[in-house]
Amino acid sequence: MTTDNKLIVCPNCGAVNRVQAGRETEATCGKCRTRVFEPSPLELIGSTFDRHVNKTEIPILVDFYSPTCGPCLMMGPQFAEAAKTLHPAIRLAKIDTSQEQTVAARYGIRAVPTLILFRDGREIARQPGAMNAAEIAAWARQNL
């Protein structure tokens, strides 16, 4: 039996929601009633990172960054712009490696910014270095 539903983790409360394919942009959380998928990057922390990466059935592109990194600061607005372009095919998220060192170490982050594309809880592509919005979107699409 095939299903046209996707699991999406709520960015507000962390509940896992079953959403009909094609309705991701209008779906609201069954628990807290906020939208489950907005066209802007999520700010993840260690306690929410695994839940989003492992439970959401939409590919997730994560920007591993540091707020003291010049290239990271320059890429931040570009990453936000790419989120609008890639929405709803890919969810974009950010994780501050200076605050979440355990997650950064687990993925062997040696330089920031580094983008990692996840699908079904697994890393499928990685790209170090700053890029503009068009490059981010093209790279993500190419690696799906």
C-alpha positions as CSV (number, residue, x, y, z in Angstrom):
1,M,0.0,0.0,0.0
2,T,1.5,3.4,-1.0
3,T,0.9,6.5,0.9
4,D,0.9,10.1,-0.2
5,N,1.6,11.3,3.3
6,K,4.9,12.7,4.7
7,L,6.0,13.0,8.3
8,I,7.1,16.5,9.2
9,V,8.3,17.7,12.6
10,C,6.7,20.8,13.9
11,P,9.3,23.6,14.4
12,N,7.4,25.0,17.3
13,C,6.6,22.0,19.6
14,G,8.5,19.1,18.0
15,A,5.4,17.0,17.3
16,V,5.6,14.7,14.3
17,N,2.7,15.4,11.9
18,R,1.5,13.3,9.0
19,V,0.9,15.7,6.1
20,Q,-0.7,15.0,2.8
21,A,1.9,15.3,0.0
22,G,1.4,18.6,-1.8
23,R,-0.2,20.3,1.2
24,E,3.1,20.9,3.2
25,T,2.8,24.7,2.8
26,E,-0.6,24.9,4.4
27,A,-0.4,22.2,7.0
28,T,-0.7,23.0,10.7
29,C,0.5,21.0,13.7
30,G,-2.1,18.8,15.2
31,K,-0.7,19.6,18.7
32,C,0.1,23.3,18.8
33,R,-1.7,24.5,15.6
34,T,1.3,26.4,14.1
35,R,2.4,25.9,10.5
36,V,4.7,22.9,10.2
37,F,6.6,24.1,7.2
38,E,7.6,27.7,6.5
39,P,9.9,29.0,3.7
40,S,12.6,30.1,6.2
41,P,15.5,28.2,7.9
42,L,14.9,26.6,11.3
43,E,17.4,27.3,14.0
44,L,18.1,23.9,15.5
45,I,19.9,23.0,18.8
46,G,21.3,19.7,19.9
47,S,18.1,18.5,21.4
48,T,16.0,19.2,18.3
49,F,18.6,18.4,15.6
50,D,18.2,14.6,15.6
51,R,14.4,14.7,15.8
52,H,14.1,17.0,12.7
53,V,16.8,15.1,10.7
54,N,15.6,11.6,11.6
55,K,11.8,12.0,11.7
56,T,11.0,14.5,8.8
57,E,10.4,12.8,5.5
58,I,11.4,15.9,3.5
59,P,15.1,16.3,2.7
60,I,16.8,18.7,5.1
61,L,19.7,21.0,4.2
62,V,21.6,22.1,7.3
63,D,24.0,25.0,7.5
64,F,26.6,24.3,10.2
65,Y,27.8,27.9,11.0
66,S,29.4,30.1,13.7
67,P,28.1,33.6,14.5
68,T,31.7,34.8,14.7
69,C,32.6,33.6,11.2
70,G,32.7,36.3,8.5
71,P,31.8,34.0,5.6
72,C,29.0,32.5,7.7
73,L,27.5,35.9,8.3
74,M,27.7,36.7,4.6
75,M,26.0,33.5,3.7
76,G,23.2,33.7,6.3
77,P,20.9,36.0,4.2
78,Q,21.7,33.9,1.1
79,F,20.7,30.7,2.9
80,A,17.4,32.4,3.9
81,E,16.8,33.3,0.3
82,A,17.6,29.7,-0.8
83,A,15.0,28.5,1.7
84,K,12.3,30.4,-0.2
85,T,13.5,29.0,-3.5
86,L,13.7,25.4,-2.3
87,H,10.4,25.5,-0.4
88,P,8.6,23.0,-0.1
89,A,10.9,20.4,-1.7
90,I,13.6,20.9,1.0
91,R,13.5,22.1,4.5
92,L,16.5,24.3,5.5
93,A,17.9,24.5,9.0
94,K,20.9,26.0,10.8
95,I,23.0,24.9,13.7
96,D,25.4,27.0,15.6
97,T,28.6,24.9,15.9
98,S,30.0,27.1,18.7
99,Q,27.0,26.3,20.9
100,E,26.4,22.7,19.6
101,Q,29.9,21.3,19.6
102,T,28.7,17.7,20.1
103,V,26.6,17.7,17.0
104,A,29.4,19.4,15.0
105,A,31.9,16.8,16.2
106,R,29.6,13.9,15.4
107,Y,29.5,15.1,11.8
108,G,33.2,16.0,11.6
109,I,32.7,19.7,11.0
110,R,36.2,21.2,10.6
111,A,35.3,24.4,8.8
112,V,32.3,26.7,8.7
113,P,30.1,27.3,6.9
114,T,29.5,23.6,5.9
115,L,26.3,22.5,4.3
116,I,25.0,18.9,4.8
117,L,22.0,17.6,2.9
118,F,20.1,14.8,4.8
119,R,17.5,12.5,3.5
120,D,15.8,9.8,5.7
121,G,18.2,10.6,8.5
122,R,21.3,10.0,6.4
123,E,23.9,12.4,5.0
124,I,23.7,12.4,1.2
125,A,25.9,15.3,0.3
126,R,28.3,17.8,2.0
127,Q,29.7,21.2,0.8
128,P,32.1,23.4,2.8
129,G,32.4,27.1,2.1
130,A,30.1,30.0,1.5
131,M,27.8,30.2,-1.5
132,N,25.1,32.5,-2.8
133,A,21.4,31.6,-2.9
134,A,21.5,30.4,-6.4
135,E,24.5,28.2,-5.8
136,I,23.0,26.8,-2.7
137,A,19.7,25.9,-4.5
138,A,21.5,24.4,-7.5
139,W,23.8,22.4,-5.3
140,A,20.9,21.0,-3.2
141,R,18.8,20.1,-6.3
142,Q,21.8,18.4,-8.0
143,N,22.4,16.3,-4.9
144,L,18.8,15.1,-4.4
